[in-house]
Amino acid sequence: MNNSTLKSIAIWVAIALILMTIFNQFSGTSKNETALVYSQFMEQVKEGKIAKVEIDNHKIKGTTSEGKKFNTYAPTDPWLVSDLLKNNVIVEAKPEEQQSVLMSIFISWFPMILLVGVWIFFMRQMQGGGKGGGGPFSFGKSKARQLDQTNNQTTFADVAGCDEAKEEVTEIVEFLKDPGKFHKLGGRIPRGVLMVGPPGTGKTLLARAIAGEAKVPFFTISGSDFVEMFVGVGAARVRDMFEQAKKSAPCIIFIDEIDAVGRHRGQGTGGGNDEREQTLNQLLVELDGFEANSGVIVIAATNRADVLDKALLRPGRFDRQVMVSLPDIKGREEILLVHMRKIPADPDVKASIIARGTPGFSGADLANLVNESALFAARRNKRTVDMQDFEDAKDKIFMGPERKSLVMREEERMNTAYHESGHAVVAKLLPHADPVHKVTIMPRGWALGLTWQLPEFDRISNYKNKMLEEISILFGGRIAEEVFMKQMSTGASNDFERATKLARDMVTRYGMSDKLGTMVYVGQDQDSFFGAMSSKTISEATQQKVDAEIRRILDEQYSVARKLIEKNRRKVEAMAKALLEYETIDADQINDIMAGKKVRPPKPKQETNPPKGDKGSSGTKVAVVPQPSAKG
């Protein structure tokens, strides 16, 4: 039971006690008065013991000759007054109370007033007027939440890693601050801005920063809030939202995940959705319905701009599309610095090093990384978050937590060691492969071992020679098992799957086959009611040629990997031995093995003081986002 419930109960108990006291005061019998039976009263009258009486209809109050007060109730007795006067009793009579005019009017009109009041209450509820628009009948009211200057402190300083997107929206802030600057030259600000980008890149944060910089009201709503079980609700909510916004102009309306309501109309697949289409139609009308100088700017965010209706994307509605892409290495560093302001970071933490080891990370991924690092430091009773915590957090996020309780047979550990050594040695020997950063046989997540390659730069495009080497690296694990363990395991199933897909894409999508030429041999996937369906665009004879070309690429790269492993048997054996001894080896140790030197011991772990019952985390590791070149 919470405090509000207790307060309510106490208030009602106090009210009940007060009412009981008032009732007893006015309706109860006085403690100083004695109740007499009417016959006893008449006997005392005849005996001369009654000095004075007061008659109020049938109620009689009086005083005895001894000064005691009494009361009684008299029946209809026409001789009562004469008997009292005969015995020298002073008689007083109260006039009968007449009902006031106001009371009679109230009694006669009260049912009608009550009926009208109930009718007005329900009408207000149906219009959304009761309790701030949150009544049971407030279907058509907008669910947009308004943020003002007090509860929106986000500025452009809190947004990093998307400089180009910030430049695109900076002029929106200038327009909201000083609209006359643009109107003088005949220019108009875009009515709508559509932010497109992968999840977690900061689209919502950027929209809030615009409102925070301009210091204007900020209405936020999700695309799914428009559509519910009642027909016409979505359109009504769109109208209400724009009416509220116009009253608060200049302001910003932010619609998150607009693809929930803005999809293509009239596709004819998957059944109709008239309610969603009505909502979209109303949204289109409202976007065209206000003037450019009204000060209302609509900002929408989506991960899938390709499914939006073309009428929604035309100039005049969403005039501008802002791409909020994944941050590059500089952007990741800036994002890390923003989030690291919130934690006590150790001076040895270098955001640039962390940024290099996190290609493909979004802003949300980096925020999660900083948070996990802080949790690691707290678990180890540290005062600051150091580099080891960041690296352990990366390992946990991208490779999964260490499965220390997993019991592996020695034969299986040895097979895993040779498997990962095969991947690593082939990767080190090929000229265009990414540098091998770490090899481990510590089970993590679903994998028994992992080989991680750290790209030297952010990968934008892929190339034929690199893709061919990638296939060879993927085959290295199975080949090492065959050469050294004289057996095959199921651990290479994912390697073969990725290698086959890579070779198939080279032939059918990218035109990287000399034999089949620059032609696309795969049908276009189409979304339908029954799921994704692919239309067949090539004949059976051509399909046989495609399969033969894929087979040729795989066989050639398999033979390349096998020759490399057989020529470098000692290096594979040395790496497998180091893995069995240390479980995890880093780039320096791998370089020692490839140079034929004695493997240096792993770097000493930083001293920590974990609390009782907490073993902390083992090893100092640097994890990277899973690239196509990361082998399991």
N, C-alpha and C positions, 0 to 999 in steps of 0.2 A: 504494500500500500504506500503510494507516494505522498508527498507533502500536500499537494493540492487537494487530494481526496480527504485527508485528515482535516484540512482547513474547512472544507465544505461541510463535513459532518459536525464539526464544532460550531459553525455558524448556525446550522439548522437546530441543533440542540439548544443553543442560547435563545433563538427565536421561540422555540416551543416553551421554554421555561418562562419567558416574558409573557407570552399569551396566557399561560396557565395562571400566572400571578394576577394579571389584569382580570381574568374571568372570575377568579375567586374574590377579588376585591369588589367587583360590581354585582356579582350574582350570588355570592355566598351569604350566609347568615352571619351577622355580627356576633363576635364572641361575647359582647356585653349584654346581648339581648337573650331573653328566655322565651322559648316557644311554649305557648299554652294551648290546650284544647279549648274549643269554643265553649263547651259546657262549663269548664273551670273558669273561663273568663267571665261568663254571665254570673256565676256564683259569687266571684269576687266583686263584681259590680254591685250586686244586691247587698253584699256585706259592707260596701263602702270602702273597699280597699283600692279602687281604681281612681286616680286623680285626673288623668288626661288621656285622651285617645286621638289618633289621627287616622281617618278613614280614607283609603285609596282604593275605590271600587270594592273588591271583596277582601283586600288586605287591611288589617288593622294593626297599627303600632301604637304603643302607649307607654304611660309611666304610672307605676303604683304610687300609693300614698307614702310609701317608704322610699321612693325615688328610684326604684328598680325599673329597667326597661324590659318590655316584652313585645311579642308579636304573635298574631294568630290569624286564621283565615275564617271568615264568616260566611255562612251560607246565605241564601236569599231570605232575609228576615225583615218584614216591613215595620216591625215594632222595635227594632234595635235602637234607633235614635231616641224614641220616646222613653225606653227603659233607661238609657244612659242619662238623659236629662232629669228623670225622676230621682236618680241617685247622685245628683250634683256632679256629674262627670263633665269636664270641659271637652267639647267635641269640635274637632277641626276636620275639614273635608278638602281633599285635593281635587282640582278640576280635572276632568278627563282629557288626556293629551290628544290633540288633533294632529294628524299626519300633515307634514309640510307639503307645499306645492312642489318643491324641487324633488322631494322623495317620491311623491306619486308619479311625477314625470319620469324619474329614473327607473322606477319599477315597471312602468308601462313600456318604456322605450329600450330597456336594457337588452332584451332578446334581439331586437333589430340591430342595435349597435354592435353586439357581439357577432352577429352574422356578417355584417359589413366588414368588421375588423378581420375576421377569419378569411373572407374573400380577398381583401387587399393583401394580406400576408402571403397567401398562395400565389397571387398574381405577381407579386414582387419576386418570389422564389423562382417562378417560371421564367421571369426575365433576367434572373441572375442577380437580383438586387439584394437579397438577404444575406447577411453575414459576409459582406465583402465579396459577393459574387460566388461564394462557394456552396450555395444551397443545393438541395438534391435535384433541382430542375435547371440548373445553370449549365445546360448542355452547350449552348452556343457561345459561351464566354471563352475568350482566349486563355490558354494556360501559360502564356509567355511570362517569364520571371523578369522583373525589372531590376537592374543594378544601377545605382547612381554613384556619385563621386565618393560617398562614404564607404560603400561596400565593394568598390572596384578600384583597387590600388595598383592594378597591373599597368605597366608602362613598357615602352620599347626596350628599356634597360633589362627587362626580364625575358626578352626574346632574343635568342642568338641562333646562329647557324643558318639563317635564311635572309641574308642581306638584300638579295634581289627582290624577294617578296616584300620586305620592309620598304624598299624604295618605291615599289608599285603603290603601296597604300599610304605613303607619307602625305601625298597631296590630298587624300581624303581627310586627313587630320587638319591640314591647312584650310580646306574648304569649310569644315565645321567650325573652325576658329574664326575665320575671316571670309565669309562667302562673297562679300562685295569685291574682293580682289579678283575673282574669276568672272563675276557678272559684268564688270566694267569692260572687259575685253570680249564679251559675248560668249564666253565659254560656259559649259555646264559640266558639273561633276557627274561621273557615271552613277546612274540610278542603282545599279546592282554590281556587286563584285562576287565572283565565284572563285572560291579557293579549292584547288584540286591538288591532291597529293596522297601518298601512301599513309596508312594509319600511324599515328604517333609523331608526325612531323611538326606539329604545333599550329594547326589551322585555327582551332578554337582559341588558343592562347594569343595568337596574332590578332584575332578579332577583338578580344577583350582589351588588348593593348591599345588598339585604335581608339576605343571608347575611353580608356583611361587617360590617354594622351590628350584627347579632345575635350575631356571633362564634360561629357554629354551622357544622357541616359542610355542604357544598353538593355534592349529587350532580347532575351535568348529563349529559344524554343526548339524542340526536336521535330523533325519531319513526321515522326510517327505520332506526335501529339495531336495532329489535325484529324486523324481518322479513328473513329471508334465505332461502336455498334449501331448508332443511330444514323439514319440517312439524313444528309444535309448538314451534319454537325461540322464537318471539316470546312466547308465553304463559309458557314457562319463564324467559325473561329478565325478564319483568315480575315474576314471583314472587320471583326471586333479588334483583332490585333493591329490592323492598320489604322483604325479609328483612334485607338489608344496612342499609337505612335505619333499621329498627326497632332494630337493634343500636347505631346511632350517634345515636339520638334524644336530645335534640331536634335536628332537621336539616331541610333543605329539599331536595326533589327537583324539579329543573327539567327539563321535557320541552320541547325546542325543536321547532317545526314539528310540532305534534301532529296536524295535519290529514293527515299521511302515514299514520297508523294509526287515526285517529278519525273517518273519513268515515262517511256514512250506510250502514247495513247493509241488504242485501236490496233494492237498487233494481231489480235484474234487467236493467240495461243495462250493456253492456260486458263481459259474462261475470261469473262469480262469483269471489270471492276469499276462500275459506274461511280461509286462513291469517291474513289481516289481520283478519277478523272474530273468529277465535279470540283473537287478541292483544287486540283491543278488549274482548271479553267478559271476559278475565282482568283487564284494566285496570279495568273497571267493578267487578268483584268486589273487587279489592284496595282501590280507593278507598272502598268500603263496609266493608271488612273490618277496619280499624283504628279504635280509639277516638279520640274528639275530643281527649282529653287525652294521647294517645300522643306528641305533640310532633313528628309528621311532617306537614309541610305540602307539598302538591304545587302547584307553579306551572307552568303551561303557557303557551306563546306560539304564536300563529298569525296569519297575515295574512288568513285566510278563516274566520271563525266561522260563516258561512252553510252550509258543507258538513259541519260536525260533527254527529255523531249526537245526537239529542235526549236520549237517556239519559245522555250524557256531560255535558250542560249543566244537568241538573236539580239543585236544591238537595240537599245531602248529598254531592255529588261535587265539582263546581265551583260552590260557593255564590255566588261573586262574579266578575263580569266587569269588568275594568279596561280602559277605553279609553285607549290611548296614541296620541293623535292627533298630527298634524303641529304643530310649535310655532308660536305666533303671534309677532308682532314682538318682544315682550318675551322670550319663550322663546328665540328665535333669538339675541338679544343675550347671554343668559345662557350658552347653549351655546358661542357664540364666545369668551366670556371664559374658559370652562373649557379650551377647546382652545388658546387663545392663551397660557395659562400655560406651555405646553411649548415656546414659541418666543420668541426675543428680538424682541418687537414694538417698533416705533418709537413714540414718544409721540404722533405725529400720527395713528395708527391709531385710528379711532373705531368701536367695535363697533356702536353704534346706527345709524350710516350704512350699514354693511355689512348689518345686519339689515333695514333698510328696503328695500334693493335686492335682497333675496333672498326674496321671497314664495314659499311652497310648498316651501321647502327642508326636508328632514328633518335629523336630527342627523348621520347618516352623510354627507349632502351637505355640511354645514358643516365636518365634520372633514376631508373631502377638499379643501374650499376652502382651509382653513388650511394643509394639507400642500402643496398646489400653490403657494400663496403663498411658503412657505418654500423650495421648490425654485426658484422664480423668483429669489428673493433670492440663493440660493447660486450660481445660474448667472451672476448679475451681480456676484459677488464683494462682496456687501454684508455689513456686520456686523449689521444689523438688517433686519427685514421691515417695509417701509413700505406706505402706502396704495396706491401705484402697483402694487406686487406683488399686493396683494389684488384690485385691479380687473382687472389683466391675467389673473389666475387665473380670475376669473369669466367673462371673455370666452372664455378657452380652454375652460372646462367647458361652457358653454351655447351658444356659437356655434361651437365647434370651433377648431382651430389655424388661424392665418392661412396661406393658400395663396399665398405670395409668388412662388413659381415659376410660377404659372399665367399664361400669356400670353393677354391678351384684346385683340381688335381694338378700335380706337377707336369704331367704330360700336356694338359690343356694350357697351362701357363707357358710352357715351352713353345707350343704351337702358335699361341697368340704372339709371343715374342718374335718368332721368325716371320709371322705374317706382317706385323708392323715394321719390322726391319726391312722386309722386301719393299714395302711402300716407300720408306724413307730413303733407302739406297738408290732406287730408281729415280726418285725425285731429285736427289743430290747430283746424279750423274747427267741428267738431261739439261740442256743449256737454257731453255726458255721457261722452265718450271719455277714456281715461287719458292723462295728459300724455306727449308724445313725449320720450324721453330721449336717443335716439341714432339716427342714420341713417348707414349705411356702405355703400360699394360695394366694400369689401375682401372678396374671396372667402374664406369660412370654411366648412369642412366641405363640404356639398353645395350651399350657397347662394352665388350670385354677389353678393348684397347683402341687407341686413337693415334693418328698421325696428323699433326697440324702444320699447315703451311701458311706463313704470314706474308701476304702480298706486300711488295715494296711501295705500292701506290694504289690509289683507288682504281678499280677496274671498271671501265666504261664499256669498252667493246672487247669481244673475244676474237682470236685469230686462229687460222687453220693449224699452223705448226704448234701452237700452244694447246689446242684442243686434242691434237693427235698425241702429244706428250701426256696429256691428262689421261687418255685411255691407257697408255702404257703404264702409268703410275698405278692406276686402278687394278691392273692385272698383276702388279708386283707381289701383292699379298698371296694370292693363290699359287703363283709360280714358286715362291719361297717355300710354301708348304710342300709342294711336290718335290722340289729339289732336296730339301734338308730333312723333312719329316716323312717323305715317301708316302704321303696320304693327302686326302682332300677333306676339307671341313665345310660346313654350311656358313661359316663366317664371311665367305666371299660373295654371298648372294646379293647384298646391296651394292658391292663393287661392280658386279656383272650387270646389274640392272641399270646403274648410272652410266656405265661404259656403252651399253647398247643404246640407251636413249641419246647419248651424246653423238654416237656414230649415225644414228637414224636422223637426227636433226641436221647434221652436216650434209647428208645426202638429200633429204626431202625438203628442208626449209632454207638452208643457207647457200645452196648451189656450190658446195665445196668438193664436188666429185668431178674429176676430169673426164670420166667415162660418160656420165649422164648429163653433164653440163649444167648451165645456170637455169634451172627450172624448178618450180615448186611442185613436189609430188605428193602433197598431203592436202586433203580436203579441208574446207573451212568449217570449223565447229559452229553449230547453231544451237541456241537455247530453244528448247521446246517444252511442252507440257510433260513429256516423258524424260526430261533431262537433256544433257548435251548430246547432240547427234551430229555425226560427221558425214558430209556428202562425198560420195565416191567420185573422184575426178580422173583416175587413171585406169587403164585396162589391166587385165590379168597378166598379160605378157610383160608390160612395163613394170608391174609390181614384182615379178620374178627378177627382173634386172635390178630393181632397187634392193631387194633382199640379198642378191648376190654381191652387190657393191658394199652393202653394210657388212656382210660376212668377210669380204676381202679386207676392209679397213681394220676390223677387229683382229683377224688372223695376223696381219702385218704388224700391228702394234703389240700383239702378244709375243711374236717372235723377237721384236726389239727388246722388250722387257726381259725375256728369258735369256738372251745373249748377255745383257748387262749383268744379270744376277749370277750367271755361271762364270763370267769373267771376274767377278768381285765377290767370290765366295767367302774369303777371309773377312771382308768388311761386314758382310751380313752376319757371319758367325760372331764377330766381335760386338756388333750392335745388339744381337740377341743376348749375348752373355751380359752386357752392361744393363740391359733391360731387366733380366732376371735378378740382377744384383740390386739395382737402384729403383726399379719399377718405372721411374720417369727420368728421362734424360733431356737436357735442353740443347740449344743451338751450339754452344761452345763444346759440349761433350760430343755432339754429332760431328763437328768439324775435326775434333781429335781423332775420331774413328776413321773418317774419310782420309785423313792425312797419315794414317798408320801409326799414330802416337798412342801412348798409354792414356786411357780415359781418366780425366781428372774427376775427383769426387764432386758430388753436387754442392751447390752453394749452401753455407750454413743458414739454418732458419733463424729468424729473429727471436730473441728471447721474449716470451710472453708469460703472463701470470694468470692462467685460466682459473676460474672458480672450481670448487670441488664438483666432481661429477661431469665436468666439461673437458673433453679431450681436445677441443679446438679443431683445427684443420691442418692437414699435413702438407708440407712442401710449399715451395714458392713457385708459382706457375704463372704463365702468361697465356691466356686463352684468346682466341679470335673468333669472329663470326664464322659459322660453317660456310666455307666456300666449296665450289665443286671439286677443289683439289684436296679437301680434308678427307682422309680415309679412315674408315672404321674397321 
